């Protein structure tokens, strides 16, 4: 087994684990931290796919901007007493854990016990440049220039509208 193969499975397990932890946490701050871990695992998976631009966008946009916003909203909610956020086992969580374990066993059986052709074939050699800064820039300012400009105009109109609405309230 190659190092890239082992790294893929480690990052995939990390992404699934942090996603499950994000859902199962009752404390919203711990859930947000699990989501940040999931974003980093996905960015590393993008790097394995040689999509450097997507990996950087994943870290900057989601982990940087969106998660800061989520953490600020959580802090502004002022949830109060942390004893209400403590984990308590219940019938619902036990059934959910059993169903998740069953799904995991099915996935393992599908991946490792099948007698089909094995792993999917490798990517086409010409697709090696997808997701790089150069490929995204060529597509954005070539084939998709008109939709890109229309989107920028829509965002400008939204910003101007928000400023006008905010100014009327003052």
N, C-alpha and C positions, 0 to 999 in steps of 0.2 A: 504494500500500500504506500502511496506517495504521501508526502507531507501535506500537499494541497487537499487531498482527499480527507485526511484526518482533521485538518483544520476546518474544512467545510462541515463535517459532522459535529465538531465541537461547537462551532458558531451557530449551527442550526439548533442544537440542543440548548444552547444559551438563549437563543431567541424564543424558543418555545417555553423554556422555563421562566424567563422574565415576563413573558406574556401571561402565563398562568398565574404567576405571583401577583401581577398587576391586577388581575381580576379577583383574586382571592383575598387580597389585603382589605381590611376594614378601615385602616388608617389611610386617609387620602394622600398624605405626604409620602408614606412608604410606597403607595401605589404609583405615585408620580416618579419616584426614584426607580422603581422597576421598569416603568415605561422608558425612562432615559437609558437604562441598560439595554432594553430591547432596541432602541434606536441605534445605539452603538453596534450591537450585533448585526443589525441589518446593514449598516454602513460598511462593516467589515466584509459582509457577504457581497456587497457591491464591489468592493475592492478585489475579491476573488474572481469576480466576473470581468475584471479589467474595465470597470465603469467608474473611473476616478471622479469624474464630474458629479455623477449621481451620489457617490459616497460623501463628497464634500458638501453637496447640497443637503443631504440627509442630516449631517452633523450641524451645519450652520442653521438651516431653516427649522428643522424639527427639534433637535436637541437644544439648540441655542435659543431661538425665538419663541417657538410654541411652548416649550416646557417652562420657560421663564414666566410666560403669561399664565400658564396653568398653576404654577406654584404661587404666583401673586394672587390669583383668584382664591386658591385654597386658604392662603393666609388672611385674605380679607373676609372670608366667610366666618372666621372666628368660631370654630366648631366647639369650643368650650371644653367640657369635661372629657378627658381621655378614657375614663373608665367605661363609658358607653361604647367606645371603639374597640374594646378588648374582644379577642376571639373566643367564641363559645361554640363547642361542637353541637350540631343539631342534625336532625334526620335529613334535612335538605342538603347539607354539606356532605353527609355520608353518602347519599345517593349520587350526588354530583361527582364525588371522588370515585365511586365505583364505576360510573358511566365513563369518566375520563380514562380510567385504567383499562376498561374494555376497549375503548377506541384506540388507545396506545397499543394494546396487544394486537388488534386487527391491523394497524399500520405496520407493526413489526412483522406480522405474518405475511402481509402483502409484499413487503420489501425483501425479506430474506427467505421465504419459503416458496416462492413462485418458481416455476420451471420454464418461464418464458425466455425471451431473448436477453434478459439481463438489463444492465444500465442503458439509458438512452445514448445514442451516438453523440459524438462531440459536436461542438458548434461548427458551423461552416467557416472556413478560413477567412472569408471576406467580412465576417461579422466581428472580427477581433477589434475593430476600431469603434464599435458602437459604445456609446456612453462616455467617450472621452470628450475633453473640452473642445477639441478640434471638430469632432463629428457633430456635437450639439450646436456649436457656433455656425458651422456650415449649413446645417438644416434650418436653424432659427433665422439666419439672415439670408437664406437662399430660398428654399421651397416654402417656408412658413413666415416670410417677412410680412406679408399683408395681415394675417391673423395676429402676429406679434404686435404690429402697430395699432390695430383695432383694440387689442387688449390694453395697451398702454393708454390709449385715449379714454377707454371706459374707466380705468383706474383714476385717471386725472379728473374726469367728471365726478366720480364718487368722492374724491378728496375735496374738490371745490364745493360740492354739495354739503359735505360734512362740516366744512368750515363755515359756510353760510348758515346752516342750521344752528351750529354752536354759537355763532355771533348773535343771532336773533334772540337766543335765550339769555344772553348776558345783558 
